[in-house]
Amino acid sequence: MKASDLLVKCLENEGVEYIFGIPGEENIDLMMSLVNSKIKFILTRHEQGAAFMADVYGRLTNKSGVCLATLGPGATNLATGVANANMDRSRLIAITGQTDSHLLHKESHQNLNVVKMFEPITKWSWSIRNPQNIPEIVRRAFKIALTEKPGAAHIELPQDIAKKDSLIPPITPQKIVRSEANPEDIREASELILKAKKPIIIVGNGCAREDASKQIRNFVKKTKIFSINTFMGKGVIPDNYETHLQTIGIKDADHALKAVLEADVVISVGYDLVEYTPKNWNSNLDKKIIHIDFTPSEVYTYYRPDVEIVSDIGLAIDAISDDIEKLQNGDSSYESYPRKEISEVFPKVRSEVLDRINAFKDDNSYPIKPEKLVNDVRNKLDHDDILLSDVGSHKLWISKIYQTYEPNTCLIANGFASMGFALPGAIAAKIIHPQKNIVAMTGDGGFLMNVQEIETAVRLKLPIIVVIWVDNDLNLISLKETNEFGKSVYTNFGNPEFVKLAESFGAVGYYVKSTQEFSEKLDAAKSVIDRPVIIAVDVDYSRNAVLLNDDFGPYVNSLHEKKP
């Protein structure tokens, strides 16, 4: 079999449904091999957009998303999206073309050591130099990408290798089996929880990507232990649970941080340090920590687990729940669960967090307030619809205000945190879930970074909704500059006419001029079935000081001010 045909067969063997990318001269053999494949190739308008699409495919399917680019500039364009997937622990395979292998030792047209370039932003990067090795390399790349902690892998195919022949068949994938926890570790964790006076659970990204939500929900229902989630752990525990304190992750300015500081035992489940440093909640090294994850904990000064459970998260949670029940039945000296007495701080924090979420839900002033904007979008969507957040001040508001009830229904890039993620990501989400409403929320800065993918959505007739938060500024940078130096510099820019821009692509465009109109256009956007809808809305970011200051007094006082 021709090597490029074999590579495609190996991809089919791995269950690949889509490849997102842009072909180039050096991978035309591979493109010809895809013509008769059941794999669908999605032509994007920039390689970065292709990588973000593959990233979101990996988040939503528990399979590896695949993106493709040519050598040199194509590969470098792919890099940001690949790095984003890798640091957000999303399963992704990047495939790049390359010049003839006999030219790689010297300077030649567009020649760049792409394998080395991808090494620091993937779990594994390799070049195919022998067609007989294609099945091994493909299987290895997918296995590495899928294995906890998941991430990105890269395969390079030089154009001369693509034309050669191979006799080696694809390797059948094997199911990844995750081990159960050590019973001694389970017992140690159970005893520590039962002795704790103020335990709290931190739910991280690992719970969302490995479908551990059911077990964790059962555990908190049974024990009534208060919980909190990181940005990428949203929805694992529904925000309407009475013991859930919702989202943490804005350094030391989170109001919910008060609850974690109050806790004596922190049950860390699927928690990823890349999102939120433990230094913010364990700076005094006074917390007892139970680490529950698929992989051992990282070595970190402020994260020193007293119990480390390395196993399937769901199995570990169920085992602890059962063991707690056994211990309580056998020894009356243990604390009973659910507890009759809890710290006053936890319910107080929840009440105050809800005050912040609901503060301006009925405010009709314009430009619209972030709280009102997020609440209006939430009210228009079903619980299993999907919202994708880009990166900027709006990400912080979405993470804190947007009520989430199911895992992977609010996607936030918070590891590598790359701007430009939301629009191409929404395209992939709509391809995967055509019956769901898909909304991309983005600042006017991030929107223009991958605006060309509107054409992709139009060509594919995908009715995604893109909400642009308009303020003609890189607002988060401006906020940080002002907070530290008293002024902002080099963050202002101009914007195109968004309605004309959308229409020039063949999309529907709205620029709302009142808060009431925003709600109306959201309804109108949901009824569109064959093209994307772009809604631009002016945002009042004067409330951003709340994001960097946990002095809750002024905020609560503002609730009682007369609203327009």
C-alpha positions as CSV (number, residue, x, y, z in Angstrom):
1,M,0.0,0.0,0.0
2,K,1.2,3.5,-0.7
3,A,2.4,5.2,2.5
4,S,-0.1,8.1,2.3
5,D,-2.9,5.6,1.9
6,L,-1.6,3.6,4.8
7,L,-1.6,6.7,7.0
8,V,-5.2,7.3,6.1
9,K,-6.1,3.7,6.9
10,C,-4.4,4.0,10.3
11,L,-6.3,7.2,11.0
12,E,-9.6,5.4,10.1
13,N,-8.5,2.6,12.3
14,E,-8.3,5.1,15.2
15,G,-11.8,6.2,14.6
16,V,-11.0,9.6,13.1
17,E,-14.1,11.3,11.7
18,Y,-12.7,14.7,10.7
19,I,-9.4,16.4,9.8
20,F,-9.3,20.1,10.1
21,G,-6.7,22.0,8.1
22,I,-5.1,23.5,5.1
23,P,-3.3,21.4,2.5
24,G,0.0,22.3,1.0
25,E,2.3,21.2,-1.8
26,E,4.1,18.8,0.5
27,N,1.1,16.9,1.6
28,I,-0.9,16.5,-1.6
29,D,-0.4,12.8,-1.6
30,L,-2.1,12.6,1.7
31,M,-4.9,14.8,0.4
32,M,-5.4,12.4,-2.6
33,S,-5.5,9.5,-0.2
34,L,-8.3,11.2,1.7
35,V,-10.6,11.5,-1.3
36,N,-11.9,7.9,-1.0
37,S,-11.8,7.8,2.8
38,K,-14.8,8.0,5.1
39,I,-12.8,10.7,7.0
40,K,-14.2,14.2,6.2
41,F,-11.7,16.9,5.5
42,I,-12.7,20.3,6.8
43,L,-10.9,23.1,4.9
44,T,-10.3,26.0,7.3
45,R,-9.0,29.5,6.5
46,H,-6.0,29.5,8.9
47,E,-4.1,26.7,10.5
48,Q,-4.6,28.1,13.9
49,G,-8.3,27.8,13.4
50,A,-7.9,24.2,12.4
51,A,-6.0,23.4,15.6
52,F,-8.6,25.1,17.7
53,M,-11.3,23.0,16.0
54,A,-9.4,19.8,16.6
55,D,-8.9,21.0,20.2
56,V,-12.6,21.4,20.8
57,Y,-13.3,18.1,19.0
58,G,-11.0,16.4,21.6
59,R,-12.8,18.1,24.5
60,L,-16.3,17.1,23.4
61,T,-15.8,13.6,22.2
62,N,-13.1,12.0,24.4
63,K,-11.3,11.1,21.2
64,S,-8.4,12.8,19.5
65,G,-9.1,15.7,17.2
66,V,-6.9,15.8,14.1
67,C,-5.5,18.9,12.4
68,L,-3.3,19.2,9.3
69,A,-0.9,21.7,7.8
70,T,2.0,21.8,5.4
71,L,5.6,22.4,6.3
72,G,7.2,25.7,7.4
73,P,4.7,28.5,7.7
74,G,1.8,26.1,7.7
75,A,3.3,24.3,10.7
76,T,4.2,27.5,12.6
77,N,0.6,28.8,12.1
78,L,-0.7,25.5,13.6
79,A,1.6,25.8,16.7
80,T,-0.5,28.2,18.9
81,G,-3.6,26.0,18.7
82,V,-1.6,22.8,19.3
83,A,0.0,24.4,22.4
84,N,-3.4,25.5,23.6
85,A,-4.8,21.9,23.4
86,N,-1.7,20.4,25.0
87,M,-1.8,22.7,28.1
88,D,-5.6,22.4,28.4
89,R,-5.2,18.6,28.3
90,S,-7.2,18.2,25.1
91,R,-6.6,15.2,22.9
92,L,-5.1,16.3,19.6
93,I,-3.0,14.9,16.7
94,A,-1.2,17.4,14.5
95,I,-0.1,16.2,11.1
96,T,2.3,18.2,9.0
97,G,4.0,17.8,5.6
98,Q,7.7,18.2,5.0
99,T,10.1,18.5,2.2
100,D,11.9,15.4,0.8
101,S,13.8,13.6,3.6
102,H,17.1,13.8,1.8
103,L,17.0,17.6,2.0
104,L,16.4,17.9,5.7
105,H,20.1,18.0,6.7
106,K,20.6,21.3,4.8
107,E,19.0,24.6,4.0
108,S,16.2,24.2,1.5
109,H,12.9,26.0,0.6
110,Q,10.6,26.4,3.7
111,N,12.7,23.8,5.5
112,L,12.3,24.1,9.3
113,N,12.9,21.5,12.0
114,V,9.2,21.1,12.8
115,V,9.6,18.1,15.0
116,K,11.8,20.1,17.3
117,M,9.5,23.1,17.2
118,F,6.6,20.9,18.4
119,E,8.5,19.1,21.1
120,P,7.9,21.6,23.9
121,I,4.2,22.1,23.0
122,T,3.2,18.4,22.6
123,K,3.6,15.2,24.5
124,W,5.4,13.6,21.6
125,S,6.6,14.7,18.2
126,W,8.0,12.5,15.5
127,S,8.9,12.3,11.8
128,I,8.1,9.3,9.6
129,R,11.3,8.3,7.8
130,N,10.4,4.8,6.9
131,P,6.9,3.8,5.6
132,Q,7.1,0.5,7.4
133,N,6.9,2.4,10.7
134,I,3.7,4.3,9.9
135,P,1.3,1.9,11.9
136,E,3.5,2.1,14.9
137,I,4.0,5.8,14.9
138,V,0.3,6.5,14.4
139,R,-0.8,4.1,17.1
140,R,1.9,5.5,19.5
141,A,0.8,9.1,18.8
142,F,-2.9,8.4,19.5
143,K,-2.1,6.4,22.6
144,I,0.1,9.1,24.0
145,A,-2.5,11.8,23.2
146,L,-5.2,9.8,24.9
147,T,-3.3,8.7,28.0
148,E,-3.8,10.8,31.1
149,K,-2.9,13.6,31.3
150,P,-4.0,13.8,27.7
151,G,-2.6,16.3,25.3
152,A,-1.2,16.8,21.8
153,A,1.0,14.7,19.6
154,H,2.6,15.5,16.3
155,I,3.4,13.4,13.2
156,E,5.5,14.7,10.3
157,L,5.2,13.0,6.9
158,P,7.9,14.1,4.3
159,Q,6.6,14.2,0.8
160,D,9.0,11.5,-0.6
161,I,8.1,9.1,2.2
162,A,4.4,9.6,1.4
163,K,4.9,8.2,-2.1
164,K,6.7,5.0,-1.0
165,D,5.1,1.6,-0.3
166,S,4.5,-0.4,2.8
167,L,3.4,-4.0,3.6
168,I,2.6,-3.3,7.3
169,P,-1.1,-3.2,8.2
170,P,-2.6,-0.8,10.8
171,I,-2.4,-1.7,14.5
172,T,-5.7,-2.2,16.2
173,P,-6.2,0.3,19.1
174,Q,-6.6,-1.2,22.6
175,K,-8.9,0.2,25.2
176,I,-7.1,2.2,27.8
177,V,-7.8,0.5,31.2
178,R,-7.4,2.7,34.3
179,S,-6.6,1.0,37.5
180,E,-8.6,1.1,40.7
181,A,-7.3,2.8,43.8
182,N,-5.2,1.1,46.5
183,P,-7.6,0.2,49.3
184,E,-5.1,1.5,51.9
185,D,-5.1,4.9,50.3
186,I,-8.9,4.8,50.2
187,R,-9.0,4.0,53.9
188,E,-6.6,6.8,54.7
189,A,-8.6,9.3,52.7
190,S,-11.9,8.2,54.3
191,E,-10.5,8.6,57.8
192,L,-9.1,12.0,57.0
193,I,-12.4,13.2,55.6
194,L,-14.3,11.8,58.6
195,K,-12.0,13.6,61.0
196,A,-12.2,16.9,59.1
197,K,-14.1,19.8,60.6
198,K,-14.3,21.9,57.4
199,P,-13.6,19.9,54.3
200,I,-14.1,21.2,50.8
201,I,-13.8,19.6,47.4
202,I,-12.0,21.3,44.5
203,V,-13.2,19.9,41.2
204,G,-10.8,20.3,38.2
205,N,-10.5,19.7,34.5
206,G,-9.8,16.0,34.9
207,C,-13.3,15.4,36.1
208,A,-14.9,17.0,33.1
209,R,-12.8,15.2,30.4
210,E,-13.2,11.7,31.9
211,D,-16.9,11.7,32.7
212,A,-16.6,11.4,36.5
213,S,-19.4,13.8,37.0
214,K,-22.0,11.2,38.1
215,Q,-19.8,9.8,40.9
216,I,-18.8,13.2,42.2
217,R,-22.4,14.4,42.2
218,N,-23.5,11.3,44.1
219,F,-20.7,11.9,46.6
220,V,-21.6,15.5,47.4
221,K,-25.3,14.7,47.6
222,K,-24.5,11.9,50.1
223,T,-21.9,13.8,52.2
224,K,-23.1,17.4,51.8
225,I,-19.5,18.4,51.7
226,F,-19.2,21.9,50.0
227,S,-17.5,22.0,46.7
228,I,-15.9,24.4,44.2
229,N,-14.7,24.1,40.6
230,T,-12.0,25.6,38.4
231,F,-12.8,27.3,35.2
232,M,-12.4,24.1,33.2
233,G,-14.3,22.1,35.8
234,K,-17.5,24.0,35.3
235,G,-20.6,21.8,35.1
236,V,-19.2,18.7,36.8
237,I,-21.3,19.7,39.8
238,P,-24.3,21.8,38.8
239,D,-24.2,25.4,39.9
240,N,-27.6,25.1,41.5
241,Y,-26.5,22.5,44.1
242,E,-26.9,24.1,47.5
243,T,-23.4,23.0,48.6
244,H,-21.6,24.2,45.5
245,L,-19.7,27.5,45.7
246,Q,-19.2,27.6,42.0
247,T,-16.0,28.8,40.2
248,I,-12.6,29.8,41.5
249,G,-9.6,30.9,39.5
250,I,-9.0,34.6,39.5
251,K,-5.8,34.6,41.6
252,D,-6.4,36.0,45.0
253,A,-9.4,38.1,44.1
254,D,-12.0,35.3,44.2
255,H,-14.7,35.8,46.8
256,A,-15.2,32.0,46.9
257,L,-11.5,31.8,47.9
258,K,-12.7,32.7,51.5
259,A,-14.3,29.3,51.8
260,V,-11.1,27.4,50.7
261,L,-9.0,29.4,53.1
262,E,-11.5,28.4,55.9
263,A,-11.2,24.7,55.1
264,D,-9.0,22.3,57.0
265,V,-9.1,19.5,54.5
266,V,-9.0,20.0,50.7
267,I,-10.2,17.1,48.6
268,S,-8.6,17.8,45.2
269,V,-10.3,15.9,42.4
270,G,-8.9,16.1,38.9
271,Y,-7.4,19.4,39.9
272,D,-4.8,20.8,37.5
273,L,-2.2,23.3,38.9
274,V,-1.9,24.9,35.4
275,E,-5.3,26.6,36.0
276,Y,-5.0,27.9,39.5
277,T,-2.0,27.8,41.7
278,P,-2.4,26.2,45.2
279,K,-0.2,29.1,46.5
280,N,-3.4,31.2,46.5
281,W,-5.2,28.9,49.0
282,N,-2.4,27.1,50.8
283,S,0.3,29.8,51.2
284,N,0.6,28.9,54.9
285,L,1.0,25.2,54.2
286,D,-1.7,24.5,56.7
287,K,-4.1,22.4,54.6
288,K,-4.5,18.7,54.7
289,I,-4.7,17.6,51.0
290,I,-6.3,14.5,49.5
291,H,-5.1,14.2,45.8
292,I,-7.4,12.2,43.6
293,D,-6.4,12.0,39.9
294,F,-5.4,9.7,37.1
295,T,-1.8,10.7,37.6
296,P,0.5,11.5,40.6
297,S,0.6,15.0,41.9
298,E,3.2,17.5,40.6
299,V,6.0,18.4,43.0
300,Y,5.1,21.8,44.2
301,T,5.9,23.7,47.4
302,Y,2.3,24.7,48.1
303,Y,0.7,21.4,47.1
304,R,1.8,18.5,49.4
305,P,-0.8,15.8,49.5
306,D,-1.2,13.9,52.7
307,V,-3.0,11.2,50.8
308,E,-2.4,10.6,47.1
309,I,-4.9,8.4,45.2
310,V,-3.7,7.6,41.6
311,S,-6.5,5.8,39.8
312,D,-9.7,6.3,37.8
313,I,-11.4,9.3,39.4
314,G,-14.9,7.9,39.3
315,L,-13.8,4.5,40.8
316,A,-11.9,6.3,43.6
317,I,-14.8,8.6,44.5
318,D,-17.2,5.6,44.7
319,A,-14.7,3.7,46.8
320,I,-14.3,6.5,49.3
321,S,-18.0,7.0,49.5
322,D,-18.5,3.3,50.3
323,D,-15.6,3.2,52.8
324,I,-16.9,6.3,54.7
325,E,-20.2,4.5,55.1
326,K,-18.5,1.4,56.4
327,L,-16.4,3.4,58.9
328,Q,-19.4,5.3,60.2
329,N,-21.4,2.1,60.7
330,G,-18.5,0.5,62.6
331,D,-17.3,3.4,64.8
332,S,-19.7,6.0,66.3
333,S,-16.8,8.3,67.2
334,Y,-16.5,9.5,63.5
335,E,-18.3,12.5,62.3
336,S,-21.6,11.6,60.6
337,Y,-22.4,12.4,57.0
338,P,-24.3,14.3,55.9
339,R,-23.2,16.7,58.7
340,K,-25.6,18.4,61.0
341,E,-23.2,21.1,61.8
342,I,-21.2,23.0,59.1
343,S,-19.1,26.1,59.0
344,E,-21.1,29.3,58.8
345,V,-18.6,30.6,56.2
346,F,-19.6,28.1,53.4
347,P,-23.3,28.9,53.1
348,K,-22.5,32.6,53.6
349,V,-20.0,32.6,50.7
350,R,-22.5,30.8,48.5
351,S,-25.1,33.5,49.3
352,E,-22.7,36.3,48.5
353,V,-21.6,34.6,45.2
354,L,-25.2,34.3,44.2
355,D,-25.7,38.0,45.0
356,R,-22.9,38.9,42.6
357,I,-24.4,36.6,39.9
358,N,-27.8,38.1,40.1
359,A,-26.8,41.7,40.9
360,F,-27.7,43.2,37.5
361,K,-29.9,40.6,35.9
362,D,-32.7,43.2,35.6
363,D,-30.5,46.2,34.8
364,N,-31.5,47.6,31.4
365,S,-28.8,50.3,31.1
366,Y,-26.7,50.5,28.0
367,P,-23.8,49.8,27.3
368,I,-24.8,46.5,28.8
369,K,-23.2,45.3,32.1
370,P,-21.3,42.1,31.9
371,E,-23.5,40.4,34.5
372,K,-26.6,41.3,32.6
373,L,-25.1,40.1,29.3
374,V,-24.1,36.7,30.7
375,N,-27.4,36.2,32.4
376,D,-29.3,37.0,29.2
377,V,-27.3,34.4,27.2
378,R,-27.8,31.8,30.0
379,N,-31.6,32.4,30.0
380,K,-31.8,31.8,26.2
381,L,-30.0,28.5,26.3
382,D,-30.9,24.9,27.4
383,H,-28.8,23.3,30.1
384,D,-27.0,21.0,27.5
385,D,-26.4,23.8,24.9
386,I,-22.7,24.8,24.6
387,L,-21.1,28.1,25.3
388,L,-17.4,28.7,24.3
389,S,-15.5,31.6,25.9
390,D,-12.6,33.3,24.3
391,V,-9.9,35.0,26.4
392,G,-10.1,38.4,27.9
393,S,-12.1,40.2,30.6
394,H,-15.2,38.5,29.4
395,K,-13.7,35.1,30.2
396,L,-13.5,36.1,33.9
397,W,-17.1,37.3,33.9
398,I,-18.3,34.1,32.1
399,S,-16.5,31.9,34.5
400,K,-18.0,33.6,37.5
401,I,-21.5,34.4,36.3
402,Y,-22.5,31.8,33.7
403,Q,-24.5,29.1,35.4
404,T,-23.4,25.7,34.2
405,Y,-25.3,22.4,34.9
406,E,-23.5,19.8,32.8
407,P,-19.8,19.2,32.1
408,N,-18.4,20.4,28.8
409,T,-21.2,22.8,28.2
410,C,-19.1,25.9,29.1
411,L,-15.7,25.6,27.3
412,I,-13.0,27.9,28.6
413,A,-9.4,27.9,27.4
414,N,-7.6,28.4,30.8
415,G,-4.3,26.5,30.6
416,F,-2.5,28.1,27.6
417,A,-5.4,30.6,27.4
418,S,-5.1,31.7,23.8
419,M,-7.1,34.4,22.3
420,G,-8.9,33.5,19.1
421,F,-10.2,30.1,20.5
422,A,-14.0,30.6,20.6
423,L,-15.0,31.2,17.0
424,P,-13.2,28.2,15.4
425,G,-14.0,26.1,18.5
426,A,-17.7,26.8,18.0
427,I,-17.5,25.5,14.5
428,A,-16.2,22.2,15.7
429,A,-18.8,22.1,18.5
430,K,-21.6,22.6,16.0
431,I,-20.3,19.9,13.7
432,I,-20.3,17.5,16.6
433,H,-23.6,18.6,18.1
434,P,-25.7,19.9,15.2
435,Q,-28.9,19.9,17.3
436,K,-27.6,22.1,20.1
437,N,-27.3,25.8,20.3
438,I,-23.7,26.8,20.1
439,V,-22.6,30.3,21.3
440,A,-19.1,31.7,21.0
441,M,-18.5,34.7,23.4
442,T,-15.6,36.8,22.4
443,G,-14.1,40.2,22.9
444,D,-13.5,42.4,19.9
445,G,-9.8,41.7,20.2
446,G,-10.0,37.9,20.1
447,F,-12.8,37.9,17.4
448,L,-10.6,39.5,14.8
449,M,-7.8,37.1,15.5
450,N,-9.7,34.3,13.7
451,V,-12.4,36.2,12.0
452,Q,-11.6,34.4,8.7
453,E,-13.3,31.3,10.0
454,I,-16.7,32.9,9.5
455,E,-16.3,31.9,5.9
456,T,-15.8,28.3,7.0
457,A,-19.0,28.4,9.1
458,V,-20.9,30.0,6.1
459,R,-19.5,27.4,3.7
460,L,-20.5,24.5,6.0
461,K,-23.9,26.2,6.7
462,L,-23.4,26.1,10.4
463,P,-25.8,28.3,12.5
464,I,-23.4,29.2,15.3
465,I,-24.0,32.4,17.3
466,V,-21.1,34.7,17.9
467,V,-21.5,37.4,20.6
468,I,-18.9,40.1,20.4
469,W,-18.2,42.2,23.5
470,V,-17.3,45.6,22.1
471,D,-15.2,48.2,23.8
472,N,-12.5,48.9,21.3
473,D,-9.8,47.9,23.8
474,L,-7.7,44.9,24.9
475,N,-9.7,45.3,28.1
476,L,-8.0,42.7,30.4
477,I,-4.6,44.2,29.7
478,S,-5.9,47.7,30.2
479,L,-7.5,46.6,33.5
480,K,-4.2,45.1,34.7
481,E,-2.2,48.1,33.6
482,T,-4.6,50.5,35.3
483,N,-4.6,48.4,38.5
484,E,-0.8,48.4,38.8
485,F,0.2,51.7,37.2
486,G,-2.9,53.9,37.3
487,K,-3.3,54.1,33.6
488,S,-3.5,51.9,30.5
489,V,-1.4,52.3,27.4
490,Y,-1.3,50.7,23.9
491,T,-4.5,48.8,24.2
492,N,-7.0,50.9,22.2
493,F,-7.9,50.0,18.6
494,G,-10.6,50.6,16.0
495,N,-13.2,48.1,14.8
496,P,-14.8,47.3,11.4
497,E,-18.5,47.7,10.9
498,F,-19.5,44.3,12.3
499,V,-22.8,44.0,10.4
500,K,-21.2,44.7,7.1
501,L,-18.4,42.4,7.9
502,A,-20.8,39.6,8.8
503,E,-22.9,40.2,5.7
504,S,-19.8,40.3,3.4
505,F,-19.1,36.7,4.5
506,G,-22.7,35.6,3.9
507,A,-23.5,35.6,7.7
508,V,-26.2,37.4,9.5
509,G,-25.0,40.5,11.4
510,Y,-26.5,42.6,14.2
511,Y,-25.2,45.5,16.2
512,V,-27.6,46.1,19.0
513,K,-28.1,49.5,20.6
514,S,-30.0,48.6,23.7
515,T,-30.1,45.8,26.3
516,Q,-33.6,44.9,25.3
517,E,-32.6,44.6,21.7
518,F,-29.7,42.2,22.7
519,S,-32.2,39.8,24.1
520,E,-34.4,40.1,21.1
521,K,-31.6,39.4,18.7
522,L,-30.5,36.3,20.6
523,D,-34.0,34.9,20.0
524,A,-33.7,35.8,16.4
525,A,-30.3,34.2,16.1
526,K,-31.6,30.9,17.5
527,S,-34.1,30.7,14.7
528,V,-31.5,30.9,11.9
529,I,-30.7,27.4,10.6
530,D,-28.2,27.7,7.8
531,R,-25.6,30.3,8.6
532,P,-23.7,31.9,11.4
533,V,-25.1,34.9,13.3
534,I,-22.8,37.7,14.6
535,I,-24.1,39.9,17.4
536,A,-22.0,42.9,18.4
537,V,-22.9,44.6,21.7
538,D,-21.3,47.5,23.6
539,V,-20.2,46.5,27.1
540,D,-19.9,48.6,30.2
541,Y,-16.6,47.3,31.7
542,S,-16.6,49.8,34.5
543,R,-17.6,47.0,36.8
544,N,-14.2,45.2,36.2
545,A,-12.7,46.4,39.4
546,V,-14.8,43.7,41.1
547,L,-12.7,41.1,39.3
548,L,-9.4,42.2,41.0
549,N,-10.7,43.3,44.4
550,D,-12.4,41.0,46.9
551,D,-13.6,43.9,49.0
552,F,-17.2,42.7,48.8
553,G,-18.7,45.7,50.8
554,P,-18.8,48.2,48.0
555,Y,-20.2,45.6,45.6
556,V,-23.0,44.7,48.0
557,N,-23.7,48.4,48.5
558,S,-24.0,48.9,44.8
559,L,-26.9,46.4,44.7
560,H,-29.0,48.9,46.5
561,E,-28.2,51.8,44.2
562,K,-31.1,53.0,42.0
563,K,-30.8,51.2,38.7
564,P,-31.7,52.8,35.4
